[in-house]
Amino acid sequence: MKKTKGAPDPDEIALIEWCIEVEGHLVAAGASLREAQDHIEEQAEWFTDMFYNGLTPEEAAKEALN
């Protein structure tokens, strides 16, 4: 099936939703929303690897806090 122009990639949507969950765990651990967002943006490749390696958002947040 050919992807139409502008159609969101399901993997990309799943990654974004996963990052939003990670962000929530980072905020719950004491980071400000801006700090959590900045960290995820700055370490996007690392978080993407964790997503594709099957870590849960909670596990990824714990890794980020270590």
N, C-alpha and C positions, 0 to 999 in steps of 0.2 A: 504494500500500500504506500503510495507516494504521499509525503507530507505536504499539505497545502501551505502556501505562503502565510506566515503569521500564526500558524497553528502551533501551540506550545508542545514542546517535547515532553512526553510523560516522565522520562528520567529526570529532566531538569525540574519539572514541577515537584517530583518526589524529593529531590535534593533540597529545593527551596523550603519545602514544608519541614523537612528534617532539620534544616538549619534554624528555622523558627523555633522548633522544639528545643534544640541545643541552647539557643539564645535564652529561652525561658528558664532552663536549668542554671545557666550562668547568672542570670538576674536573681534567681532564688538563692544562689550561693553568695550574693552580696555585690555583684557587679552592677553598675548602672546599665540601663538599656543601651546608651551610647557606647559604653565600654565594650559590652557584649557584641554589639553590631560591628564596631571597629575591629575587634579581635577576629571575628569570623571573616570579615572582608580582607584583613591583612594576611590571614592564614588560610585563604580560600582553598588552595591546592591541598593542604594538609587535611582540612575538614572534608573535602571531596574524597580523598583517599579513605578516610575513616568511614564515610558513608558507603562507599563501594566495597569496603572490607567487612561490612555488616555490623558495625558498632551501632548500638542504640544511641539515641540522643543523650541519654543520661550518661552512658559510658564515654561518649565523646566529650561531654562537659567535664567529667572527672579528669580525663586526659588533659584537657586544656587548663585545668586548675592546678595540675601538678608541675 
